[in-house]
Amino acid sequence: MGQKLKDIMKRINGRVSYEINRINGVSNQIFDKYHISNIYSKNSYYKVIGYIIGNPFKHGLVKNLEELKNYEFCNYAEKVKEFGKEWLNEIICKVKNLNWDRNGD
């Protein structure tokens, strides 16, 4: 099932990328690099949370974690209530050092 889902996601990403690039008149700009990873443990689940919530910070859409809390396309404030601010900030700050290998959980 995992491989089938991976293949489906690859086709969806490829088609969306193709259409966006066709409309914008560019090539290989969207979904040039992507990574699909299965979640094998709580630790890998937490890595995914840090990656998703920290993405606006990582890519400079917000300047700091305080701005992230008010960023309209992020559920940082909701996750702070669930996990606590200190823990969530630590996970977000590790985003650049993620090890997606199953053995790296």
HELIX and SHEET records of a PDB file:
HELIX    1   1 GLY A    2  ASN A   24  1                                  23    
HELIX    2   2 LYS A   42  LYS A   58  1                                  17    
HELIX    3   3 LEU A   65  ASN A   70  1                                   6    
HELIX    4   4 TYR A   76  PHE A   83  1                                   8    
HELIX    5   5 LYS A   85  CYS A   93  1                                   9    
HELIX    6   6 VAL A   95  ASN A   97  5                                   3    
HELIX    7   7 ARG A  102  GLY A  104  5                                   3    
END                                                                             
